[in-house]
């Protein structure tokens, strides 16, 4: 990490600002090289971050009061989101010393691939855009994908694979519909029980 020394003295104290870490420099260079140009604000919006958060990460520090500078290092998830927006790959993040963010970026890409694959199946297209809680998301989609993989890699004839895939999908839809109906019933019962009688 480089250090920037600001020679402007405030009250006889020299302000020392840490330079950005390697991964922040990588993000900044890629954003600035984007065609068409991408401002920090545009990039932050696409990543779901505030513009000030994006800027702090790119600079590697933020000001926390008069003359106080605090180093900033993005979390793995935040850095992976930033990398995805500006086209930085997982290998680039790892080379910059952020293997944690590289793993997170690979997980994002794997999830996106699973969603695209599942969305291509008639009847399951709605799952592509479904935002599930992270714990369920890590369990449900890979489980569905594993089921589809098991069918694809089986020794069954093509027509039988199609029939089994159709049955699998129909069962998923049936189960989801049943669970949704049960949930609505529970909500009605809970609402009825909580109303003043």
Secondary structure, DSSP 8 states (H G I E B T S, - for coil): --EEEEEEEETTEEEEEE---HHHHHHHHHHHH-SS---HHHHHHHHT--HHHHHHHHHTEEE-STT-EEE----HHHHHHHHHHHT--HHHHHHTT-HHHHHHHHHHHHHHHHHHHHHTSTT-GGGTT----HHHHHHHHHHHHHHHHHHHTSS--HHHHHHHHHHHHHHHHHHHHHHHHHHHHHHHHHHHHHS--
